[in-house]
Amino acid sequence: MPRSLVTGGFGFVGSHVVQRLLDRGDEVVVYDSADPPPDLAGAAADIRHVRGDVRDATALTAAATGMDEIYHLAAVVGVDRYLSRPLDVVEVNVDGTRNALRAGLRSGARVLVSSTSEVYGRNPRVPWREEDDRVLGSTATDRWSYATSKAAAEHLTFAYHRQEGLPVVVLRYFNVYGPRQRPAYVLSRTIARLLRGDPPVVYDDGRQTRCFTWVHEAAEATLLAAAHPRAVGECFNIGNTVETPVAEAIRLAAAVAGVTVSARTADTGAGLGARYQDIPRRVPDCGKAASLLGWRAETPLETGLRHTVEWARRNPWWTAQADDGLVAR
């Protein structure tokens, strides 16, 4: 029976990875400061929960003892948190990754590290390949703290591989959505607001585009990358390659939910000032994941939205959560 440790295993992507690990028969340890989401309670009896912060190196190393794989998915993420908790963003994402890598080195485990499309910054040449340049704004702009912290975490990961021989894999997720995602992102916030009877919010003109990735497929890619021998030392874009304007995604979510309501508009410049800078397009080249892992994102956005809305209606605890409140007026 494989033994797997998942940091942030009760978070969004982490909880779906945990479910897949349980389904394949792993002994699963979740290292997380939070409780399991209510709809994962049925599986909680099969999980050993170690409550802890990834910044606590001693506790994390102890939890990782004897593990075959470490899925390092703990992070501080979300625009609201970039702006309100920039120190936590840097410390958790950089120090936490260093601690996970050291724990993996001591236990002899393969370490999979979650990263993000944000590392590319605002590089205007899309689609982005894994080796493409990063184009970022000023360090005085809090918005770039997450992208920078995740890039530093990647450098640490590859350094442990090249210098210490630690088997590692890095995954850059692109706009993952689905059940359990905190209502602080464009699709999760929109669905929660629609089901509460509140109007959705379109930021700026809504013409910025994203490639939305169904969480079940992101979790599938995660396990494939962790298991593939040729993935060691590599980085993979994990995303859908269909580009959708944000305003269109919000309209589609309303149609799927069967809600007719006029969206509100919000000016991020007026609400957030120079602390935030948007990215007009975010498009992955996923050829490497397709050729090496045999993975492609195939779930249409409408299908994923329908599943998410159905799940949300069965889980009112989630719908009742407040959204991030960013210039939502």
C-alpha positions in Angstrom: 0.0 0.0 0.0 1.6 3.3 -1.1 1.9 5.9 1.6 1.2 9.5 0.5 1.4 12.8 2.4 -0.7 15.7 1.1 0.0 19.2 2.4 -3.0 21.4 2.1 -5.0 18.2 1.6 -8.2 19.7 2.8 -8.0 22.6 0.4 -9.4 22.9 -3.0 -7.2 20.9 -5.3 -5.7 19.0 -2.4 -9.0 17.5 -1.3 -9.6 16.2 -4.8 -6.1 14.7 -4.9 -6.8 13.0 -1.6 -10.0 11.5 -2.9 -8.1 10.0 -5.8 -5.4 8.6 -3.6 -7.9 7.0 -1.4 -9.7 5.5 -4.4 -6.5 3.9 -5.6 -5.9 2.4 -2.1 -3.1 4.7 -0.7 -2.5 5.2 3.0 -3.1 8.9 3.1 -1.8 11.5 5.6 -3.1 15.0 5.3 -1.0 17.8 6.8 -3.3 20.8 7.1 -4.1 23.4 9.7 -7.8 23.3 8.6 -10.6 20.8 9.2 -11.8 18.6 6.3 -14.6 20.1 4.2 -18.0 18.8 5.3 -18.6 16.8 2.1 -15.3 15.0 2.7 -16.4 13.9 6.2 -17.4 10.4 5.0 -13.8 9.7 3.9 -12.2 11.4 6.9 -12.1 8.1 8.8 -9.7 6.7 6.1 -7.3 9.7 6.5 -4.7 10.4 9.1 -5.0 14.1 9.8 -1.9 15.9 11.1 -2.8 19.4 12.1 0.0 21.7 11.3 1.5 24.7 9.4 4.0 24.0 6.6 6.2 26.7 8.1 6.8 24.3 11.0 9.7 22.3 9.6 9.9 19.9 12.6 6.3 18.9 12.5 6.2 18.5 8.7 9.3 16.3 8.7 7.8 14.1 11.4 4.6 13.7 9.4 6.5 12.8 6.2 8.5 10.0 7.9 8.0 6.8 5.9 6.1 8.4 3.0 6.6 7.2 -0.6 5.2 10.4 -2.1 4.6 14.0 -0.9 2.1 16.1 -2.7 2.9 19.6 -1.6 -0.3 21.5 -2.4 -0.4 23.9 0.6 -0.2 27.6 -0.4 -1.7 31.0 0.3 -3.5 31.9 -2.9 -6.2 34.4 -4.1 -6.1 38.1 -5.0 -7.7 39.0 -1.7 -4.9 37.3 0.2 -2.1 38.7 -2.1 -3.3 42.1 -1.0 -4.2 41.5 2.7 -1.6 38.9 3.6 1.5 39.4 1.5 3.9 38.2 4.2 2.0 35.0 4.6 2.0 34.5 0.8 5.8 34.7 0.7 6.5 32.7 3.9 4.1 29.9 3.3 4.9 29.5 -0.4 8.6 29.7 -0.1 9.5 28.5 3.4 6.8 25.9 3.3 8.1 24.5 0.0 11.6 24.4 1.4 10.4 22.4 4.4 8.5 20.0 2.2 11.5 19.4 0.0 13.7 18.8 3.1 11.1 16.4 4.5 11.1 14.5 1.2 14.9 14.3 1.2 14.9 12.9 4.7 12.1 10.4 4.0 13.3 9.4 0.5 9.9 10.4 -1.0 9.2 11.7 -4.4 7.9 15.3 -4.0 5.3 16.9 -6.3 5.1 20.7 -6.0 2.1 22.7 -7.1 2.8 25.9 -8.9 0.8 28.3 -11.0 0.3 30.0 -14.4 0.9 33.2 -12.4 4.7 32.5 -12.7 4.5 33.7 -16.4 3.3 37.1 -15.2 2.1 39.2 -18.0 4.2 37.7 -20.8 2.2 38.9 -23.9 3.3 36.0 -26.1 0.7 33.2 -25.6 0.3 30.3 -25.5 3.0 29.9 -22.7 5.4 27.0 -22.8 7.1 25.7 -19.7 10.4 27.3 -20.7 9.0 30.7 -21.6 10.1 33.9 -20.0 8.5 35.5 -16.9 7.4 39.1 -17.3 6.4 40.7 -14.0 5.7 44.1 -12.5 7.3 46.0 -9.7 8.0 44.4 -6.3 6.2 47.5 -4.9 3.0 46.0 -6.3 1.6 43.4 -3.9 -0.2 41.6 -6.8 3.1 40.1 -7.9 4.0 38.6 -4.5 2.3 35.3 -5.3 3.9 34.9 -8.7 7.3 35.6 -7.3 6.9 33.3 -4.3 5.8 30.4 -6.5 8.7 31.0 -8.9 11.1 31.0 -5.9 9.5 27.7 -4.8 10.2 26.3 -8.3 13.8 27.3 -8.1 14.1 25.6 -4.7 12.5 22.5 -6.1 14.8 22.2 -9.1 17.8 23.0 -6.9 17.0 20.1 -4.6 16.7 17.9 -7.6 19.9 18.9 -9.3 22.1 19.3 -6.2 20.7 16.7 -3.9 19.2 14.2 -6.3 15.7 14.6 -4.8 13.0 13.2 -7.3 10.6 16.1 -7.9 7.9 17.2 -10.3 6.4 20.7 -10.7 2.9 21.3 -11.9 1.7 24.8 -13.1 -2.1 24.8 -12.8 -4.2 27.1 -15.0 -7.4 28.5 -13.5 -8.7 25.3 -11.9 -12.4 25.4 -10.9 -15.0 23.1 -9.4 -16.5 21.9 -6.1 -15.0 23.2 -2.9 -13.1 26.1 -4.4 -13.2 29.1 -2.1 -15.8 31.7 -3.4 -13.0 34.2 -4.2 -12.3 33.3 -7.8 -14.3 34.3 -10.9 -16.3 31.1 -11.3 -16.7 30.1 -7.7 -17.6 33.6 -6.7 -20.1 33.9 -9.5 -21.8 30.6 -8.7 -22.1 31.3 -5.0 -23.5 34.7 -5.7 -26.0 33.4 -8.2 -27.3 30.7 -5.9 -27.6 33.2 -3.1 -29.7 35.5 -5.3 -26.9 38.1 -5.6 -25.8 39.5 -9.0 -22.5 38.3 -10.3 -19.6 40.8 -10.7 -17.8 41.5 -14.0 -14.4 43.1 -13.3 -13.4 45.9 -15.8 -14.7 45.1 -19.3 -14.8 41.3 -18.9 -12.9 40.8 -22.1 -9.8 39.4 -20.3 -9.6 35.7 -21.1 -8.8 32.6 -19.1 -8.5 28.8 -19.8 -10.6 27.2 -17.1 -9.6 23.7 -16.0 -12.0 21.2 -14.4 -10.6 20.2 -11.0 -11.1 16.4 -11.5 -8.8 16.6 -14.6 -6.3 18.7 -12.7 -6.2 16.0 -9.9 -5.9 13.3 -12.6 -2.9 15.1 -14.0 -1.4 15.4 -10.6 -1.3 11.7 -9.9 -0.1 10.9 -13.4 2.8 13.2 -13.0 3.7 11.9 -9.6 3.8 8.3 -11.0 5.5 8.7 -14.3 9.3 8.0 -14.2 10.1 10.4 -17.0 8.3 13.2 -15.2 11.1 13.5 -12.5 12.9 16.8 -12.7 10.3 18.2 -15.1 7.7 21.0 -15.0 4.3 20.7 -16.7 1.5 23.2 -17.6 -1.8 21.7 -16.5 -4.7 23.5 -18.1 -7.4 23.6 -20.6 -6.4 25.2 -23.9 -9.8 26.7 -24.7 -9.7 30.5 -24.2 -12.8 32.0 -22.8 -13.6 35.7 -22.1 -14.4 36.2 -18.4 -17.7 37.9 -19.2 -18.7 35.0 -21.3 -17.8 32.5 -18.6 -20.0 34.5 -16.1 -22.9 34.5 -18.6 -22.5 30.7 -19.1 -22.5 30.1 -15.3 -25.8 32.1 -15.0 -27.4 30.1 -17.8 -26.3 26.8 -16.3 -27.7 27.9 -12.9 -31.0 29.0 -14.6 -30.7 32.5 -13.0 -31.6 35.6 -14.9 -29.9 38.6 -13.3 -28.0 41.6 -14.5 -24.3 41.6 -13.6 -22.7 44.4 -11.7 -19.5 45.9 -13.0 -16.5 46.8 -11.0 -13.4 48.9 -11.8 -10.4 47.2 -10.2 -8.3 50.3 -10.8 -10.7 52.5 -8.8 -11.1 49.8 -6.1 -7.6 48.6 -5.7 -5.4 51.2 -7.2 -1.8 50.3 -8.1 -1.8 47.3 -5.7 -3.3 45.1 -8.4 -2.6 44.6 -12.1 -4.6 42.3 -14.3 -3.4 39.9 -17.0 -5.4 40.2 -20.2 -4.7 36.6 -21.5 -3.6 33.4 -19.8 -3.2 30.5 -22.2 -1.1 27.4 -21.7 0.7 25.2 -24.2 0.0 21.7 -22.8 1.9 19.8 -25.4 4.4 18.5 -22.9 1.8 17.0 -20.6 0.1 15.5 -23.6 3.2 13.9 -25.1 4.9 12.7 -21.9 2.0 12.0 -19.5 -0.7 11.3 -22.1 -2.9 13.9 -20.4 -5.3 16.4 -21.9 -8.0 18.6 -20.5 -11.2 17.6 -22.3 -14.1 18.7 -20.1 -16.1 21.6 -21.7 -16.6 24.6 -19.5 -20.4 24.2 -19.6 -20.1 20.6 -18.4 -17.8 21.5 -15.5 -20.0 24.4 -14.5 -23.1 22.2 -14.5 -21.4 19.7 -12.2 -20.2 22.5 -9.9 -23.7 24.1 -9.7 -25.3 20.7 -8.9 -22.7 20.1 -6.2 -23.2 23.6 -4.7 -26.9 23.1 -4.4 -26.3 20.0 -2.4 -23.8 21.8 -0.2 -25.4 24.9 1.2 -22.5 25.3 3.7 -20.4 26.3 0.7 -22.8 28.7 -0.8 -23.2 30.5 2.5 -19.5 31.5 2.6 -18.8 35.2 1.9 -16.9 36.0 -1.3 -13.7 38.0 -1.2 -15.6 41.3 -1.5 -13.0 42.9 -3.8 -14.6 46.1 -5.2 -17.9 44.1 -5.5 -20.4 46.9 -5.5 
